Amino acid sequence: MVKIKKISKESYVGFIYDISIENVNSPYFYANGVLTHNSLYPHIMMMANLNARNKDLVGWHGGKMFEVEGYYDDTKMSGLGLLLRKWYYLRLMYKRKGILEDGTVFKYKDIDKYKGKKSYYIPADDGVYDLKLSIIDDDTIKFMKNLVKNGVDRREYTIKILLNLQYGILNQQYYQLVYDSVAGGDCTRLGRQCIRYARKVFREAGYILINSDTDSWYFVDVFNDKKKYLALKNKVIADIKASMPFPQITFDADIDAIIKHIFFFKGKGVEDKDSDKEMDEDDFINKPKGFMKKNYIYVEMDDKLVIKNLGIKKKSISALSKKIFWDYMVPKIKKDGIVKFSKTEIENLMIKLLQEDISLAYMRKSVNDLCFYKKSMTGIQAQISKKYGPGIHFLIPNVRNIGVGKGIRYCSVEEFEKYKMSISDIDFTNFWKELNYFVKKQQYCSMFDFE
């Protein structure tokens, strides 16, 4: 028996979902699941053969499942498609992973389990793009285990960039030999349709869909049955591949995480640019919320915190904001599923921490010699360089109009001490901007709220 432990929606700056499912017959519980396609755009380019568009309007045109603008050669895979396939297998090798004949992806460290089976490999330096199958024997096992000892090869990140870059080049007129706005548009169009189809299948099977982005869908495992949703995921992948002219065995969706709490943040505008024609019922629900794509925090079942594209991860964040977030907010986010804190609570914490260590208010500013700023002599970088010289400076934002800057003024530590400034003289504008995502919207009562 499975019951919904908690589904709550609160409105502060934006909507925040905290959804978890509890299995009453077991001491553990699953929560939100995230399924993400592996290199979605590169696989779409391979499977739909987007670099081989036929301008005479013959070839693959979406089949029965997809709607596309262009027509693509369905008789021979393009050279770039073959290259993308080679790169993808190389990336897996650098990540110390292999692929069996049936498409199973395995880790090199588990290679012993697959002795005697066939796996793909890429001929070295022979210019052949097609992959070859080879029996996993003792020599293969020894080779793969030696690679594991060396750890992940950093070239994996280079290959990832190359794979993702191809879609961007397809859309850039600057690259005249490969530029194709129709194919570029079809790439994103197919990506959206893949995600919408996944949502439809999961929704009709009874799962709660809480959000989705470019290549992922977030759902609640209401059945507390991992095998069930993996089987459904396999159906989604199989249906998509069956509808493409050149299906790839590496096209799949992995479980990114099993989540205890997940929080989506609202942006200033509506981020979802899909047309109404392409929207489904989930889009009509989620679009008005204005969720920022790939801007969220979640806590996994083992209490690992994952932050996606929020400013709090930037290296330039002040020491004060870092300490408040990591030392005070994160423990509560993990334990209690709380991501919004009152402004008064944060303000009191700021004052307390600064009383203990005023250096937390320092803002690190690195500037060059003044001659580097000839085109922007009034900018803050030029002002700092002119007054304090080139190099790294630790400055304090203040409301006493001391130091440099137009809107916010920054003074040196020496000036802060010279003018006998205190915490009340510090300008907290920057700190509030850094922590803005996590501040509760203040509630104001009217006279009619009281009896």
C-alpha angles and dihedrals in degrees: 000000000000126000132185105252097191140349112174133166121192129181118217115131088339141338120304124191123206108178128167135164123213127203104215092199095056137053091231131061137200120221137178115350127209119205116188129186115238109245092333100187096046089049092049089051090052099042097043092038090228093174090063103061116168111219091195089072099247129121134042112358102174098293117224096317108046139049116217136163100222137058117233134199108261096180102067132021114238123249091248090050090055090047092050089052091052092048092050093053089046090053091053090050091051088050087052094248132127138196126230124214091263092053097260111151113216136181117245090233088065094048094118090072091062102048110143094023125108123253133179123254136175120237108242119245097336098114093240113138098188115094121235132215121233134179113251102239136162092280091051091049092050092048094049094046090052089054090051089057089058092054128223113338111239089221084079088079092050091053090048090055091048092050094050093041094066094070090051092051090050088060098044117092089202089075095065097175094060103020112125118159092187093055091042091053092047091053094061091036091056091045091056091047091051091054093044090051091050090051091048094052093047093043093051089049090059102261122139110240110206102174146333138197138184097314108358140072125201118210143166116243095224090171095052087223118129094185090054097055092041089054089051090048089052089054091053092050094045092050093050093048092047089057095053126084094227109029115192123214089218093062106106145123120247129205103251095186148336103233136208099187131008127184127194120195129217120236131210093261141020107282099190106091096179114131119247088248091063097042124104130197093280090054092052088054098042103036097071090051090068095219111182110239114247092000107120148104127229137179117217124217091263090053094255109153118220121192120193119202099322118146093238087079094060118114089227093064112121121256090242094056092044092053094046092048101043100033101037112016102039096057090054093044089054098041105033104021090239117146102161122071131186118259090233092054092051093044092053089048092051092053093045093051094046091050087056096042121008091187088077086077093060116116114208112227122181116194138173130224113299092251089071091067101055091126094050108029092155094054122109092250091055092045092052092047092049095049103033103020131239120314138057117326132183107216133180122222109230144177095218093086091241123142126006137326138076108236100015116028121218124201132185122254088250091055091047089057095038093058092042093239122179139197090279088063094058118105106227096188095107093046092053091050090052093051097036095113090061101046119103116236107248115248117223121201125214126210089260091063090073127072 
